[in-house]
Amino acid sequence: MTKLVREVSDLANEVIEEQWGVTHFEALQIAVKIQHNRVLEEAFMVGLPVPSAFEAIVMQLGASTGTSIKDALYRLKED
Protein backbone atom coordinates (compact mmCIF):
# COMPACT_ATOMS: atom_id res chain seq x y z
CA MET A 1 0.00 0.00 0.00
CA THR A 2 2.84 2.38 0.77
CA LYS A 3 4.09 2.02 -2.79
CA LEU A 4 0.75 3.16 -4.18
CA VAL A 5 0.63 6.17 -1.85
CA ARG A 6 4.18 7.14 -2.75
CA GLU A 7 3.35 6.80 -6.44
CA VAL A 8 0.35 9.13 -6.09
CA SER A 9 2.48 11.64 -4.22
CA ASP A 10 5.22 11.50 -6.87
CA LEU A 11 2.70 11.89 -9.69
CA ALA A 12 1.04 14.84 -7.94
CA ASN A 13 4.42 16.51 -7.50
CA GLU A 14 5.16 16.03 -11.19
CA VAL A 15 1.84 17.65 -12.09
CA ILE A 16 2.58 20.59 -9.80
CA GLU A 17 6.11 20.97 -11.23
CA GLU A 18 4.66 21.27 -14.74
CA GLN A 19 3.09 24.55 -13.58
CA TRP A 20 -0.29 23.94 -15.15
CA GLY A 21 -1.87 26.24 -12.62
CA VAL A 22 -3.65 23.50 -10.71
CA THR A 23 -4.17 23.36 -6.97
CA HIS A 24 -2.59 20.66 -4.82
CA PHE A 25 -5.99 18.99 -4.54
CA GLU A 26 -6.44 18.98 -8.34
CA ALA A 27 -2.93 17.58 -8.75
CA LEU A 28 -3.82 14.77 -6.36
CA GLN A 29 -7.02 14.06 -8.28
CA ILE A 30 -5.07 13.85 -11.55
CA ALA A 31 -2.44 11.61 -9.93
CA VAL A 32 -5.07 9.24 -8.54
CA LYS A 33 -6.73 8.99 -11.97
CA ILE A 34 -3.38 8.24 -13.64
CA GLN A 35 -2.63 5.55 -11.07
CA HIS A 36 -6.15 4.12 -11.42
CA ASN A 37 -5.67 3.81 -15.18
CA ARG A 38 -2.29 2.11 -14.69
CA VAL A 39 -3.76 -0.41 -12.26
CA LEU A 40 -6.55 -1.23 -14.72
CA GLU A 41 -4.06 -1.58 -17.58
CA GLU A 42 -2.06 -4.07 -15.54
CA ALA A 43 -5.14 -5.95 -14.37
CA PHE A 44 -6.56 -6.36 -17.86
CA MET A 45 -3.13 -6.76 -19.48
CA VAL A 46 -3.80 -3.92 -21.92
CA GLY A 47 -0.96 -2.56 -23.99
CA LEU A 48 1.18 -5.68 -23.78
CA PRO A 49 2.37 -7.70 -26.77
CA VAL A 50 0.11 -10.54 -25.60
CA PRO A 51 -3.69 -10.81 -25.76
CA SER A 52 -5.57 -8.97 -23.02
CA ALA A 53 -6.98 -11.07 -20.19
CA PHE A 54 -10.47 -10.95 -21.71
CA GLU A 55 -9.17 -11.93 -25.16
CA ALA A 56 -7.20 -14.81 -23.68
CA ILE A 57 -10.29 -16.11 -21.87
CA VAL A 58 -12.42 -15.89 -25.01
CA MET A 59 -9.75 -17.60 -27.11
CA GLN A 60 -9.53 -20.40 -24.57
CA LEU A 61 -13.32 -20.80 -24.58
CA GLY A 62 -13.35 -20.97 -28.36
CA ALA A 63 -10.50 -23.45 -28.45
CA SER A 64 -12.05 -25.70 -25.81
CA THR A 65 -15.29 -26.13 -27.76
CA GLY A 66 -13.75 -26.23 -31.20
CA THR A 67 -15.70 -23.19 -32.34
CA SER A 68 -14.61 -19.70 -33.31
CA ILE A 69 -13.91 -16.85 -30.92
CA LYS A 70 -16.99 -15.11 -32.29
CA ASP A 71 -19.16 -18.12 -31.36
CA ALA A 72 -17.63 -18.17 -27.87
CA LEU A 73 -18.48 -14.48 -27.39
CA TYR A 74 -22.07 -15.04 -28.50
CA ARG A 75 -22.32 -17.97 -26.13
CA LEU A 76 -21.09 -15.81 -23.25
CA LYS A 77 -23.69 -13.17 -24.08
CA GLU A 78 -26.49 -15.74 -24.11
CA ASP A 79 -25.53 -17.24 -20.72
The 8 nearest C-alpha neighbors of each residue, nearest first, counted from 0:
[[1, 3, 2, 4, 5, 6, 7, 8],
 [0, 2, 4, 3, 5, 6, 7, 8],
 [1, 3, 5, 0, 4, 6, 7, 8],
 [2, 4, 6, 0, 1, 5, 7, 34],
 [5, 3, 1, 7, 6, 2, 8, 0],
 [4, 6, 8, 2, 3, 7, 1, 9],
 [5, 7, 3, 9, 4, 8, 2, 10],
 [8, 6, 10, 4, 30, 5, 9, 31],
 [7, 9, 5, 11, 6, 10, 12, 4],
 [10, 8, 6, 12, 11, 7, 5, 13],
 [9, 11, 13, 7, 30, 12, 8, 6],
 [12, 10, 26, 14, 27, 8, 30, 13],
 [11, 13, 15, 9, 14, 10, 16, 8],
 [12, 14, 16, 10, 11, 15, 9, 17],
 [15, 13, 11, 17, 12, 16, 26, 10],
 [14, 16, 12, 17, 13, 18, 11, 26],
 [17, 15, 13, 18, 14, 12, 19, 11],
 [16, 18, 14, 15, 19, 13, 20, 12],
 [19, 17, 16, 20, 15, 14, 21, 13],
 [20, 18, 21, 17, 15, 14, 16, 22],
 [19, 21, 18, 22, 15, 17, 14, 26],
 [20, 22, 19, 25, 26, 23, 15, 18],
 [21, 23, 25, 24, 26, 20, 15, 27],
 [22, 24, 26, 25, 27, 21, 15, 11],
 [23, 25, 27, 22, 26, 28, 21, 29],
 [26, 24, 28, 22, 27, 23, 21, 29],
 [27, 25, 11, 23, 29, 24, 28, 14],
 [26, 28, 30, 24, 11, 25, 29, 31],
 [27, 29, 25, 31, 26, 30, 24, 32],
 [30, 28, 26, 32, 27, 31, 25, 33],
 [31, 29, 27, 33, 11, 10, 7, 32],
 [30, 32, 34, 28, 33, 29, 7, 35],
 [31, 33, 35, 29, 34, 30, 36, 28],
 [34, 32, 30, 36, 35, 31, 29, 37],
 [33, 35, 37, 31, 36, 32, 30, 38],
 [36, 34, 32, 38, 33, 37, 31, 39],
 [35, 37, 39, 33, 34, 38, 40, 32],
 [38, 36, 40, 34, 39, 35, 41, 33],
 [37, 39, 35, 41, 40, 36, 42, 34],
 [38, 40, 42, 36, 41, 37, 43, 35],
 [41, 39, 45, 37, 43, 38, 42, 44],
 [40, 42, 44, 38, 39, 43, 37, 45],
 [43, 41, 39, 40, 44, 38, 45, 52],
 [42, 44, 52, 40, 45, 41, 51, 39],
 [45, 43, 51, 41, 42, 40, 52, 47],
 [46, 44, 40, 51, 43, 47, 41, 50],
 [45, 47, 44, 48, 40, 51, 49, 41],
 [46, 48, 49, 45, 44, 50, 51, 41],
 [47, 49, 46, 50, 45, 51, 44, 52],
 [48, 50, 47, 51, 44, 46, 45, 55],
 [51, 49, 54, 55, 52, 48, 47, 44],
 [52, 50, 44, 54, 53, 45, 43, 55],
 [51, 53, 55, 43, 54, 44, 56, 50],
 [52, 54, 56, 55, 51, 57, 43, 50],
 [55, 53, 51, 57, 56, 52, 50, 58],
 [54, 56, 58, 52, 53, 57, 50, 51],
 [57, 55, 59, 53, 54, 58, 60, 52],
 [56, 58, 60, 54, 59, 55, 61, 68],
 [59, 57, 61, 55, 60, 56, 68, 54],
 [58, 60, 62, 56, 57, 61, 63, 55],
 [61, 59, 57, 63, 58, 62, 71, 56],
 [62, 60, 68, 58, 66, 71, 67, 59],
 [61, 63, 59, 65, 60, 64, 58, 66],
 [62, 64, 60, 61, 65, 59, 66, 58],
 [65, 63, 66, 62, 61, 60, 71, 67],
 [64, 66, 62, 63, 61, 67, 60, 68],
 [67, 65, 61, 64, 70, 62, 68, 71],
 [66, 68, 70, 61, 69, 71, 65, 62],
 [67, 69, 61, 71, 70, 58, 57, 72],
 [68, 70, 72, 67, 71, 73, 61, 66],
 [71, 69, 73, 67, 68, 72, 74, 66],
 [70, 72, 68, 74, 61, 69, 73, 60],
 [73, 71, 75, 69, 74, 70, 68, 76],
 [74, 72, 76, 70, 75, 71, 77, 69],
 [73, 75, 71, 77, 72, 76, 70, 78],
 [76, 74, 72, 78, 73, 77, 71, 70],
 [75, 77, 73, 74, 78, 72, 71, 70],
 [76, 78, 74, 75, 73, 72, 71, 70],
 [77, 75, 76, 74, 73, 72, 71, 70]]
